[in-house]
Amino acid sequence: MPYPETAEAFVVSDIKKWSDFKKQEVKLKPFTEHDVDIAIDACGVCASDVHTITGGWGEEIPLPLCVGHEVIGRAIKVGDKVKNVKVGDRVGVGAQCGADLTCGNCKADQENYCPNSIDTYGAPHPDGTISQGGYASHMRAHEYFTFKIPDGLDTNLAAPMLCAGLTTYSPLVRLGAGPGKKVAVVGLGGLGHFGVLWAKALGAEVYVISHSPNKKDDALELGAKDFICSKDKDWAKPWKFTFDFILNCADATDKFNMPDYFSTLKVNGTFHMVGFPDNPLPSMMAQDFAPNGCYIGASHIGNRPEMEAMLELASKQKIKSWVQTIDISAEGCKEAVERVYKNDNVRYRFTLVNFDKAFGKRG
């Protein structure tokens, strides 16, 4: 059965052949009065997509699986109790498509930490249907996790904001990025370039720490005050006790000499991770945290109020993701995930586009 029972999707069926995509029908969960159906027009390609289909994070994944959780399209059907979206609206869905919305976390605007959270792809809905992502013709999501996209944002540039953007915006806000604060962003990639854009827009003084000296010009163009090359010998010494917090966007933390990074933090500063490596973190001693009383932590995406505030900030300040577009197809999906995996000249995010070409006009 075609839509509305199913969506056409580019799926992976074998993690040993993780970049081999084929088009097939995937089941959509039963439609409810709080749901929104989206005809997809663009989908960002996230490193999480690659970690998932390669099995890099060591989790069992349901196959066949359609990934993609930076989705923008047109609302073509809305449930009777949907309040904030109407047919024809341009809307987006990020990395979460459901939660119980009744637990203490959800009631405290911490639905991204709901114990019954439903990921946008690869997670079971209450009826047992497996959620499928945005490399597809359609998506069905709860209204709470469906966001109207401000008119000032370009679809292709806004799509990566729905995961990578929110993942960096949320901790920056929660850690207090703003005027008078010095923030270092580690790793200038898909996440890191958003970290620089948001921290600058929020009024903080931003620095980039990277092992790639050729990224200095990009860092400065994005708004960083200075660039620190972590390949240099004793790179951390001039920066001791400098940063209020570090936002680590690199997924190579397992290779870091963590005391070097900790040493650049002010007293009680935080080393906060949103880049998650496939391998365990390096061994650390409790004493590594003692010279400045620093902390280490991590976070998962963000909540609805943060998503809405981020999109509004991007619209008002005309903040633009650095995006390269690729036409969606089996070959396009393969190229995108392989290049992200190899870090092959990705500056700094891919968005899959031209969905009408692959799936026809919908809705």
HELIX and SHEET records of a PDB file:
HELIX    1   1 ILE A   15  LYS A   17  5                                   3    
HELIX    2   2 ALA A   47  ILE A   53  1                                   7    
HELIX    3   3 GLY A  104  LYS A  107  1                                   4    
HELIX    4   4 GLU A  111  TYR A  113  5                                   3    
HELIX    5   5 GLU A  143  PHE A  145  5                                   3    
HELIX    6   6 THR A  155  ALA A  158  1                                   4    
HELIX    7   7 ALA A  159  LEU A  162  5                                   4    
HELIX    8   8 ALA A  164  ARG A  174  1                                  11    
HELIX    9   9 GLY A  190  ALA A  201  1                                  12    
HELIX   10  10 PRO A  213  LYS A  215  5                                   3    
HELIX   11  11 LYS A  216  LEU A  222  1                                   7    
HELIX   12  12 LYS A  237  TRP A  239  5                                   3    
HELIX   13  13 THR A  253  LYS A  255  5                                   3    
HELIX   14  14 MET A  258  SER A  263  1                                   6    
HELIX   15  15 ALA A  286  PHE A  289  5                                   4    
HELIX   16  16 ARG A  304  LYS A  316  1                                  13    
HELIX   17  17 ALA A  330  LYS A  342  1                                  13    
HELIX   18  18 PHE A  355  PHE A  359  1                                   5    
SHEET    1   A 2 THR A   6  VAL A  12  0                                        
SHEET    2   A 2 PHE A  21  LYS A  27 -1                                        
SHEET    1   B 5 HIS A 138  HIS A 142  0                                        
SHEET    2   B 5 ASP A  35  VAL A  45 -1                                        
SHEET    3   B 5 VAL A  71  VAL A  78 -1                                        
SHEET    4   B 5 ARG A  90  VAL A  93 -1                                        
SHEET    5   B 5 PHE A 147  LYS A 148 -1                                        
SHEET    1   C 4 HIS A 138  HIS A 142  0                                        
SHEET    2   C 4 ASP A  35  VAL A  45 -1                                        
SHEET    3   C 4 ARG A 349  VAL A 353 -1                                        
SHEET    4   C 4 VAL A 323  ASP A 327  1                                        
SHEET    1   D 2 GLN A  96  GLY A  98  0                                        
SHEET    2   D 2 ILE A 118  ASP A 119 -1                                        
SHEET    1   E 6 ASP A 226  CYS A 229  0                                        
SHEET    2   E 6 GLU A 205  SER A 210  1                                        
SHEET    3   E 6 LYS A 182  VAL A 186  1                                        
SHEET    4   E 6 PHE A 243  ASN A 248  1                                        
SHEET    5   E 6 LEU A 265  MET A 273  1                                        
SHEET    6   E 6 TYR A 295  ALA A 298  1                                        
END                                                                             
